[in-house]
Amino acid sequence: MKRNVRIALWLFAYFIMVFGPLFLLVLAPRPPQREFWRDFSVGLGFAALTLLGLQFVPTGRIPALSTLFPLDTLYRFHHRISVLAWILALAHPVILFVNNPYTLRLLDIFSAPWRARAALVAVVAMTFLVVSSVWRRKLAIVYEPWRGSHAVAAILATVLAFYHMLKVNYYSASPFQRIFWIGLALVWAAFQVYVRLIKPWLLTRHPYVLAELIPERGDSVTLSLNPVGHSGMTFRPGQVAWLTIGQSPFGIREHPFSMTSSAEHPERLEFTVRSLGDFTSQLGGLAPGERVYVDGAYGTFDATQSDATAYALIAGGIGSAPMMSILRTMADRGDERPVILFYGNWSWDSITFREELDVLEERLNLNVVHVLEMPPEGWDGEVGYVTADVLDRHLPPERNEYIYFICGPLPMLGAVRRALRQLRIPLSRIHSEEYDMA
């Protein structure tokens, strides 16, 4: 099935699951209609519940989904829809309170019926989800505790909101409505069973072992993994996998990293990681023999697609990781298509893969353009950031025929996208990978 058709089917299924309850509210047999604002509030509540339940889908790393949509797009969608669901969940009772102030008594958890208590706790849980996610870094919340509490709060909010809807039993009383809602809940539950139980169990059957830990420039380290009892993983250069190191894959301590090894050698996976936080700063202390579980490969970041005639790779810092997988794969395949790598770093000594890039320039039709913020004395290369002027100086006249791949910190991605638009590069030829999906 063609990719565009599969994308359309996923979007259609999502549309039906989100708006199906609203269609039933309007079209299905129902009790006598109440005043407009009360029905409008119910509609907002239904929309909030369906959006909340379906939030398990974008972040579940479903292979059929994550190979169609870029990972950063899925996570950005998840973030924004979560905020929308929270706003709708808040609007649902607020409209009821304004329309009928007598309903404010439902906020008294000591005297309110259980359906109202469940709704109140669900809204509190959703508020925690949004606040702790949007302001996680400003609040200095450590990733692992946040991720665990995030999962618990999401399930709690969904279950309690669903219980509230069923106990109110006004627009969900008909058999057809009940069947639809129960079927929808089973879909949500199925995604949770897959993510929490089936996928970790599958990972235990395909473990890896840390074979070597290779120090790199730029306060980085390469983890080289060998498969245990299986032939390894097939992946496309530029894709991402989630690593669980030294723990059970049923836990929550997993982190996403781009493969840096060649896709021509699935029997030995490599991930190059820069020390940027609590988890990554501990990787240098690992010892060979450590058991590792690899959940992947995911993402649409693939620069070896057959219809491209030339590539421009733009990386900042450790954003070079997927670019190295692309370049190593091209070298192993004898790919002669022209490639320009724009590589932004702080200093000459902090350039990860610096020596290997010199070798790859000999093996490939590759031109590496280093851009340094703090260049050494006598430096005659590019200085500062990867700007429109830098790109314009090094891209050939036929630049619109290139496929552009960008990877790096969020501020750099935004600046490079604006620079490419300034150079009139078509959006359809620009692909990006963000290092801020959590």
Buried (B, 14 or more C-beta within 10 A) or exposed (E): EEEEEBEEEBEEEBEEBBEBBBEBBEEBEBEEEEEEEBBBBBBBBBBBBBBBBBBBBBBBBBEEBBBBBBBBBBBBBBBEBBBEBBBBBBBBBEBBBEBEEEBEEBBEEEEBEEBBBBBBBBBBBBBBBBEBBBEBEEEEBEBBEBBEBBBEBBBBBBBBBBBBBBBBEEBBBBEEBEEBBEEBBEBBBEBBEBBBEEBBEEBEEBBBEBBEBEEBBBBBBBBBBBBEEEEBBEBBBBBBBBBBBEEEBBEBBBBBBBBBBBBEEBEBBBBBBBBBEEBBEEBEEBEEEBBBBBBBBBBBBBBBEEEBEBBBBBBBBBBBBBBBBBBBBBBBEEBEBBBBBBBBBBBBEBBBBBEEBEEBBEBBBBBBBBBBEEBEEEEEEBEEBBBBEBBEEBBEEEBEEBBBBBBBBEEBBEBBBEBBEEBEBEEEBBBBBBBEBE
